[in-house]
Amino acid sequence: MREYYIYLIEEEFATHYFGRESLIYHLFLEYNQSKQKRKQVLYKQIEFITRSIPTIRLGQKIESSLAHYSYYQCESLIHTLEWHEFNSYAKLTIHNSYIHLQSTGSYEAETAFFEILRKYDRCFLAMDFSANKFGWLNPIKERKFV
């Protein structure tokens, strides 16, 4: 099973850390592994660089994009895709501060969710802590100043 935690990073930080997203990843990793006293400091840093998830609007966007598919289901803020022909399953749960995506089988179902999120906002950063993988859902172009 693949498990992703997806955060909406403030645009200023997303632009600044494009190409250096490993620094953001290690901040989250350290937060997950730290003791209580250190955890509070790290949480404030994470809170500072992330935006809250617009749960209702994002849920509506996902639902409107996938509602016409028979393999899509939605219950409140939990969205599932079970694509039997591809042996692909993904469950996306929207929280106020992050999105949790679990998937098994081939990558089609999770890719469908990633594509919707990518089009919704360019500052989503996905992290799979068990596989030590991370990346932007939509590559952020660095601003060029003349």
C-alpha positions as CSV (number, residue, x, y, z in Angstrom):
1,M,0.0,0.0,0.0
2,R,1.2,3.5,-0.9
3,E,0.3,6.3,1.5
4,Y,0.7,10.0,0.8
5,Y,0.3,13.0,2.9
6,I,-0.4,16.1,0.8
7,Y,0.1,19.6,2.0
8,L,-0.8,22.9,0.5
9,I,2.4,25.0,0.8
10,E,2.2,28.8,0.9
11,E,3.1,30.1,-2.6
12,E,6.0,32.1,-1.3
13,F,7.6,29.0,0.2
14,A,6.7,26.8,-2.7
15,T,8.4,29.1,-5.1
16,H,11.5,29.7,-2.9
17,Y,12.0,25.9,-2.2
18,F,11.3,24.7,-5.8
19,G,14.2,22.3,-6.5
20,R,14.9,22.1,-2.8
21,E,11.7,20.5,-1.6
22,S,13.8,17.9,0.3
23,L,14.2,20.6,3.0
24,I,10.4,20.8,3.4
25,Y,10.2,17.0,3.4
26,H,12.8,16.7,6.1
27,L,10.9,19.2,8.2
28,F,7.8,17.1,8.1
29,L,9.9,13.9,8.7
30,E,11.6,15.4,11.7
31,Y,8.2,16.5,13.0
32,N,6.8,12.9,12.7
33,Q,9.8,11.5,14.6
34,S,10.4,14.1,17.3
35,K,9.6,14.2,21.0
36,Q,6.9,16.4,22.4
37,K,9.0,19.5,23.2
38,R,10.6,19.7,19.8
39,K,7.4,18.8,18.1
40,Q,5.7,22.0,19.2
41,V,8.4,24.1,17.6
42,L,8.3,22.1,14.4
43,Y,4.5,22.3,14.3
44,K,4.7,26.1,14.4
45,Q,7.1,26.0,11.4
46,I,4.9,23.7,9.5
47,E,1.8,25.8,10.3
48,F,3.7,28.9,9.0
49,I,4.6,27.4,5.6
50,T,1.3,25.6,4.9
51,R,-2.2,26.8,4.0
52,S,-5.3,25.2,5.2
53,I,-7.1,23.0,2.7
54,P,-10.4,24.5,1.3
55,T,-12.2,21.3,2.2
56,I,-15.6,22.0,0.8
57,R,-14.5,23.6,-2.5
58,L,-11.9,21.0,-3.1
59,G,-14.4,18.2,-2.4
60,Q,-16.8,19.7,-4.8
61,K,-14.1,19.9,-7.5
62,I,-13.2,16.3,-7.0
63,E,-16.8,15.2,-7.1
64,S,-17.6,17.2,-10.2
65,S,-14.6,15.8,-12.0
66,L,-15.3,12.2,-11.1
67,A,-19.1,11.9,-10.5
68,H,-19.8,10.5,-13.9
69,Y,-17.6,7.4,-13.4
70,S,-19.2,4.3,-11.9
71,Y,-16.0,3.4,-10.0
72,Y,-16.1,6.6,-8.0
73,Q,-17.7,7.0,-4.6
74,C,-17.9,10.0,-2.2
75,E,-19.0,10.0,1.4
76,S,-18.5,13.4,3.0
77,L,-14.8,14.3,2.7
78,I,-13.8,10.7,1.7
79,H,-13.4,10.0,-2.0
80,T,-12.7,6.6,-3.4
81,L,-11.8,5.2,-6.8
82,E,-12.0,1.5,-7.3
83,W,-11.0,0.8,-10.9
84,H,-11.3,-3.0,-11.3
85,E,-10.1,-3.1,-14.9
86,F,-6.8,-1.7,-13.9
87,N,-6.6,-3.4,-10.5
88,S,-6.3,0.1,-9.0
89,Y,-7.8,1.5,-5.7
90,A,-7.3,4.9,-4.1
91,K,-9.0,6.5,-1.1
92,L,-8.5,10.3,-0.6
93,T,-9.5,11.9,2.7
94,I,-9.6,15.7,3.0
95,H,-8.6,17.2,6.3
96,N,-8.3,20.8,7.3
97,S,-4.5,20.9,7.2
98,Y,-3.6,18.0,4.8
99,I,-5.0,15.4,2.4
100,H,-4.4,11.7,3.1
101,L,-4.2,9.4,0.0
102,Q,-4.0,5.7,0.3
103,S,-3.7,3.5,-2.8
104,T,-3.0,-0.1,-3.9
105,G,-2.6,-1.9,-7.2
106,S,-1.6,0.0,-10.3
107,Y,-1.3,3.8,-10.3
108,E,-4.4,4.9,-12.3
109,A,-6.6,5.7,-9.4
110,E,-4.1,7.8,-7.4
111,T,-3.0,9.5,-10.6
112,A,-6.6,10.6,-11.3
113,F,-6.7,12.2,-7.8
114,F,-3.2,13.8,-8.3
115,E,-4.3,15.2,-11.6
116,I,-7.4,16.9,-10.1
117,L,-5.3,18.3,-7.2
118,R,-2.6,19.5,-9.6
119,K,-5.1,21.5,-11.6
120,Y,-6.7,22.9,-8.5
121,D,-3.6,24.5,-7.0
122,R,0.1,24.4,-8.1
123,C,1.4,24.3,-4.5
124,F,0.5,20.8,-3.4
125,L,3.5,18.8,-2.1
126,A,3.0,15.0,-1.7
127,M,5.1,13.0,0.7
128,D,5.3,9.2,1.1
129,F,7.2,8.8,4.4
130,S,7.4,5.0,4.3
131,A,8.9,5.0,0.8
132,N,10.9,8.2,1.5
133,K,9.5,9.9,-1.6
134,F,8.2,13.4,-2.1
135,G,7.4,15.9,-4.9
136,W,5.3,18.7,-6.2
137,L,2.1,17.6,-7.9
138,N,2.6,20.4,-10.4
139,P,6.2,21.5,-11.0
140,I,6.4,25.1,-9.9
141,K,8.2,27.4,-12.3
142,E,10.8,29.7,-10.7
143,R,10.0,33.3,-11.2
144,K,12.5,35.1,-13.4
145,F,13.2,38.7,-12.4
146,V,14.4,41.0,-15.1
